Amino acid sequence: MTPTMIRLEGVSKRFGAVRAVDEASLELGKGEFLALLGPSGCGKTTLLRLLAGFEAPDEGLVWIGDQIVAGGVWVPPERRHVGMVFQDYALFPHLTVSRNVGYGLPRGGRAARVREALGLVGLSALGDRYPDELSGGQQQRVALARALAPEPAVVLLDEPWSNIDPVLRSSMREELASILRATGVTVLLVTHEQEEAFSLADRVALMRDGAIVQAGTPEEIYYGPATRWAAEFVGAANVLPGRLADGLVETLVGRFPAPNGDAPGDVQVLVRPELLELAVDPDGDGEVICREFRGHDVFYRVRLADGTTVCSQRPSNESIPLGVRVALRPHAGRVALFH
């Protein structure tokens, strides 16, 4: 069993009347990469600062490894074995790359550790440059090298790609994630980008209004969201009324086995657009009223007999013209139900 590296137990933080973090509980295993995903203003960065020691919780406990670092006791940031990459990188403009990376390291062995950290991020040849002589991606790697130089147990990333050109963002985040995984360090990434969280993290924790509402693998979050809000936040969603009875759920797009042992009654049914199949059928229940060709796929809007509109995302080789009537069939094994 993987040892726990980070544990939050009922952590809360208020700023005046605002409850920025609300009884948050979360665990990360040693070497795990977890993304904290939520809308702007939900408390993600505050939670990161509580872990780093830049803020103190009003209630609850914060553990790093087997040590309580906040809650009844207080361990200052420099003794938490935590490295942090800030949103704006926070590099010292008047210091060279090497001196930025070595800042705060003990004198003994500092030069060797700086060389090692710069080697990890592929910047061995740039130690004598200043931050304003580097590209945005290089500055980010310097910030990462500085976070890794003290050999922390945990690295915290606060929206690290928000200032990067969108064209470069995908390759840069893959590069950064690869460096971090190679070190075996435990990583907590704060982001509001669903694609970023899902593509990089082992697990995702969803945060809303200061609370952790669900945690799981990207697949568990996407296909089995705990609430309607979670379903709609992490991707396009058809949420339809349904009636559950005898293990079957009746919906506007068909009747199929329920995915779990939910109690009978009225439910809401989540069907992801890419799991709603369409077939041309003159007697079908839907009509294609909008069609967006996207190259690798086509995004359809289909109007049902009662006026409800649903979305379907299909491979581009299944092209269906506007105005055509279609039969709809969801992938029954991947629907989720909410009461």
C-alpha distance (Angstrom), angle and dihedral (degrees) to the residues before:
residue distance angle dihedral
M1 . . .
T2 3.82 . .
P3 3.83 112.3 .
T4 3.81 117.0 -117.3
M5 3.81 113.2 -108.1
I6 3.83 101.2 177.0
R7 3.79 126.6 28.2
L8 3.78 128.0 174.3
E9 3.80 116.9 -171.0
G10 3.82 117.6 -168.0
V11 3.80 93.5 -35.4
S12 3.81 117.3 -177.7
K13 3.79 132.7 176.0
R14 3.81 127.9 -175.4
F15 3.79 130.8 -167.6
G16 3.79 104.2 -164.7
A17 3.80 107.2 -57.3
V18 3.83 92.5 -14.7
R19 3.80 116.8 97.3
A20 3.81 98.7 -153.6
V21 3.82 94.6 176.2
D22 3.78 118.8 27.0
E23 3.82 119.0 -161.6
A24 3.79 92.5 -48.9
S25 3.80 117.9 -174.0
L26 3.80 123.0 -175.6
E27 3.81 140.7 150.1
L28 3.81 132.0 -155.2
G29 3.77 124.2 -169.8
K30 3.78 123.4 -135.1
G31 3.81 109.3 -78.7
E32 3.81 93.3 9.9
F33 3.80 122.2 140.8
L34 3.81 109.7 -145.2
A35 3.80 127.5 177.9
L36 3.80 119.3 -149.2
L37 3.80 102.3 -149.8
G38 3.78 127.7 -171.9
P39 3.80 145.1 117.1
S40 3.79 122.3 -72.6
G41 3.79 112.4 -76.9
C42 3.81 96.2 22.7
G43 3.82 94.8 118.2
K44 3.81 102.1 -97.2
T45 3.80 97.3 129.9
T46 3.81 91.7 43.0
L47 3.80 89.0 55.2
L48 3.80 89.4 50.3
R49 3.81 90.7 50.7
L50 3.81 90.4 50.3
L51 3.79 89.0 55.5
A52 3.79 93.0 46.2
G53 3.80 92.2 48.7
F54 3.81 97.2 -115.4
E55 3.82 89.0 118.4
A56 3.80 131.7 31.0
P57 3.82 120.6 -134.4
D58 3.80 120.4 -119.1
E59 3.80 90.5 -146.0
G60 3.78 137.4 6.2
L61 3.78 137.7 38.3
V62 3.80 132.2 -79.6
W63 3.81 117.9 -157.3
I64 3.81 128.0 -170.8
G65 3.77 110.2 -173.6
D66 3.80 108.1 -36.9
Q67 3.82 94.0 -29.5
I68 3.80 129.2 94.1
V69 3.81 105.4 -134.4
A70 3.82 99.0 176.4
G71 3.80 134.0 22.1
G72 3.77 116.6 62.4
V73 3.80 88.9 -3.0
W74 3.79 130.6 47.1
V75 3.79 127.1 -143.7
P76 3.82 113.1 -173.4
P77 3.84 119.7 -124.3
E78 3.80 95.3 -104.4
R79 3.81 91.2 58.7
R80 3.82 98.3 48.1
H81 3.83 97.2 82.1
V82 3.80 89.2 -127.1
G83 3.80 127.0 140.5
M84 3.80 120.6 -160.5
V85 3.80 133.9 -161.0
F86 3.79 108.8 -159.6
Q87 3.78 126.1 -147.0
D88 3.82 91.7 -111.0
Y89 3.86 92.5 34.5
A90 3.87 91.0 -123.7
L91 3.80 94.5 -133.6
F92 3.80 119.1 170.6
P93 3.83 105.1 -112.7
H94 3.82 93.6 -155.4
L95 3.83 94.4 54.0
T96 3.79 127.5 77.3
V97 3.78 120.8 -116.6
S98 3.81 90.8 -99.4
R99 3.79 93.3 49.7
N100 3.82 91.2 47.2
V101 3.81 90.7 52.8
G102 3.80 92.8 44.8
Y103 3.80 95.5 46.4
G104 3.78 109.8 128.3
L105 3.82 95.8 7.1
P106 3.81 117.6 128.6
R107 3.80 113.2 -98.4
G108 3.78 94.1 -119.6
G109 3.81 107.7 86.4
R110 3.80 93.4 -4.5
A111 3.81 96.3 129.7
A112 3.80 92.9 49.3
R113 3.80 92.5 48.0
V114 3.82 91.7 49.0
R115 3.81 90.5 52.0
E116 3.80 90.2 48.8
A117 3.83 93.4 48.9
L118 3.81 92.7 47.8
G119 3.79 89.2 49.0
L120 3.79 90.5 53.5
V121 3.80 91.1 57.7
G122 3.80 96.4 38.9
L123 3.81 97.6 -111.1
S124 3.81 101.5 112.3
A125 3.81 92.1 127.5
L126 3.82 96.0 50.8
G127 3.79 102.5 61.0
D128 3.82 94.4 113.9
R129 3.80 96.1 51.2
Y130 3.80 126.0 97.4
P131 3.82 124.1 -124.2
D132 3.82 93.9 -105.5
E133 3.81 88.9 58.1
L134 3.81 91.3 60.9
S135 3.80 134.5 80.1
G136 3.80 119.6 -114.0
G137 3.78 90.8 -101.7
Q138 3.80 92.0 50.8
Q139 3.80 91.0 49.3
Q140 3.77 89.0 52.9
R141 3.79 91.1 52.9
V142 3.81 90.4 49.6
A143 3.81 88.5 53.5
L144 3.80 89.2 50.3
A145 3.81 91.9 48.1
R146 3.81 89.5 52.0
A147 3.82 90.2 50.5
L148 3.82 91.6 49.4
A149 3.82 97.7 42.2
P150 3.85 96.0 84.5
E151 3.85 88.5 51.3
P152 3.82 95.1 -118.7
A153 3.78 125.4 -163.9
V154 3.82 90.4 -137.7
V155 3.81 134.4 32.8
L156 3.81 119.9 -160.3
L157 3.82 119.7 -159.0
D158 3.81 118.7 -163.7
E159 3.84 109.5 -161.4
P160 3.82 89.5 -50.4
W161 3.82 96.2 178.4
S162 3.81 99.3 46.5
N163 3.83 92.5 101.8
I164 3.81 95.5 44.9
D165 3.80 124.6 101.7
P166 3.84 107.3 -97.9
V167 3.81 90.3 -128.3
L168 3.82 90.5 60.8
R169 3.79 97.9 35.5
S170 3.80 98.3 88.8
S171 3.80 96.5 51.8
M172 3.80 92.3 42.0
R173 3.77 95.6 52.2
E174 3.81 90.8 48.8
E175 3.82 88.9 51.4
L176 3.80 93.5 48.7
A177 3.80 93.1 46.1
S178 3.81 90.6 49.9
I179 3.83 91.0 53.0
L180 3.80 91.7 49.2
R181 3.79 94.7 47.3
A182 3.80 90.5 50.4
T183 3.81 90.0 58.8
G184 3.82 93.8 51.9
V185 3.81 91.1 -133.8
T186 3.82 121.8 149.7
V187 3.81 109.9 -107.7
L188 3.80 132.3 -159.7
L189 3.81 113.5 -172.7
V190 3.80 122.2 -167.5
T191 3.79 114.2 -152.9
H192 3.80 142.9 146.7
E193 3.82 91.9 -154.7
Q194 3.80 113.1 100.6
E195 3.81 93.8 -162.4
E196 3.79 91.2 51.4
A197 3.80 93.1 50.3
F198 3.80 95.2 45.1
S199 3.81 96.5 45.2
L200 3.82 96.9 48.3
A201 3.79 111.0 29.5
D202 3.80 133.3 80.8
R203 3.80 87.9 -149.0
V204 3.79 135.8 9.4
A205 3.81 128.0 -144.9
L206 3.81 115.5 -158.8
M207 3.79 116.4 -145.0
R208 3.80 128.0 -165.2
D209 3.80 129.1 169.9
G210 3.78 91.8 -11.5
A211 3.81 96.4 -51.3
I212 3.81 132.3 104.5
V213 3.81 102.7 -123.6
Q214 3.82 99.9 178.6
A215 3.80 140.8 -4.7
G216 3.79 128.6 -167.1
T217 3.77 145.4 107.4
P218 3.82 116.1 -48.7
E219 3.81 89.0 -104.3
E220 3.81 92.5 51.2
I221 3.80 92.0 49.5
Y222 3.81 94.2 45.8
Y223 3.80 99.9 43.5
G224 3.81 99.3 27.8
P225 3.82 107.5 35.5
A226 3.79 114.4 174.0
T227 3.81 95.5 -137.4
R228 3.77 140.5 18.1
W229 3.81 89.2 -107.9
A230 3.81 90.3 55.7
A231 3.81 90.9 47.7
E232 3.79 93.8 53.3
F233 3.81 96.3 39.6
V234 3.80 95.8 58.6
G235 3.80 98.6 45.7
A236 3.79 150.3 -28.7
A237 3.79 109.7 -49.2
N238 3.78 140.0 -173.8
V239 3.81 106.2 -150.8
L240 3.80 109.7 -172.2
P241 3.80 133.9 177.8
G242 3.77 114.0 -106.2
R243 3.78 143.6 174.5
L244 3.79 120.1 -134.9
A245 3.80 120.0 -154.4
D246 3.81 135.0 146.9
G247 3.79 92.5 0.0
L248 3.81 93.2 -55.4
V249 3.79 129.9 103.3
E250 3.80 120.8 -147.7
T251 3.82 115.8 -150.8
L252 3.79 141.1 161.7
V253 3.80 88.8 -96.3
G254 3.80 98.4 47.4
R255 3.78 147.1 -65.5
F256 3.77 119.8 -79.4
P257 3.82 143.1 151.6
A258 3.80 115.5 -69.1
P259 3.81 112.9 -112.4
N260 3.82 94.7 -128.8
G261 3.79 143.8 4.0
D262 3.80 97.8 -73.4
A263 3.81 118.6 161.4
P264 3.83 115.5 -99.5
G265 3.80 118.8 -96.1
D266 3.77 142.1 73.0
V267 3.79 114.4 -21.4
Q268 3.78 141.4 169.2
V269 3.78 114.1 -119.7
L270 3.81 124.0 -149.3
V271 3.80 116.8 -150.4
R272 3.80 116.5 174.8
P273 3.85 112.8 -136.6
E274 3.82 93.9 -120.6
L275 3.83 89.1 55.1
L276 3.80 95.1 53.1
E277 3.79 105.9 92.5
L278 3.81 122.1 -154.6
A279 3.79 129.1 -156.6
V280 3.81 127.4 -178.1
D281 3.81 106.8 -109.0
P282 3.84 125.0 159.0
D283 3.81 87.8 -150.1
G284 3.82 94.9 44.5
D285 3.80 124.1 131.1
G286 3.81 95.8 -122.6
E287 3.79 141.9 57.1
V288 3.82 124.7 -150.8
I289 3.83 105.3 -121.9
C290 3.81 100.5 165.3
R291 3.78 132.6 27.3
E292 3.83 127.0 -174.1
F293 3.80 115.8 -172.7
R294 3.83 109.7 -151.5
G295 3.78 102.2 173.0
H296 3.80 101.4 -113.5
D297 3.80 92.1 39.6
V298 3.80 144.6 7.8
F299 3.80 123.3 -126.8
Y300 3.81 113.8 -147.1
R301 3.77 134.0 -169.5
V302 3.77 112.3 -153.4
R303 3.81 125.3 -167.0
L304 3.79 115.3 -145.9
A305 3.82 125.9 -148.5
D306 3.83 93.7 -93.8
G307 3.82 92.4 50.3
T308 3.82 96.5 -100.1
T309 3.81 113.6 141.4
V310 3.80 121.2 -143.7
C311 3.80 131.5 -178.2
S312 3.78 128.5 -129.2
Q313 3.80 127.5 -173.7
R314 3.79 112.6 -159.7
P315 3.82 136.4 171.5
S316 3.80 112.3 -88.2
N317 3.82 91.3 -117.1
E318 3.83 87.8 67.9
S319 3.81 93.0 63.4
I320 3.82 115.1 171.4
P321 3.84 121.2 -172.4
L322 3.80 125.4 -124.9
G323 3.79 116.7 -90.0
V324 3.81 94.8 25.8
R325 3.80 120.0 132.7
V326 3.79 115.6 -123.2
A327 3.76 141.7 -173.4
L328 3.81 114.8 -129.5
R329 3.78 127.8 -145.1
P330 3.81 125.1 176.3
H331 3.77 122.5 -150.2
A332 3.81 94.9 -105.8
G333 3.80 95.6 -158.2
R334 3.81 92.2 61.9
V335 3.80 104.2 47.5
A336 3.81 121.8 109.9
L337 3.80 128.2 -151.0
F338 3.81 130.5 -144.2
H339 3.80 125.2 -170.2
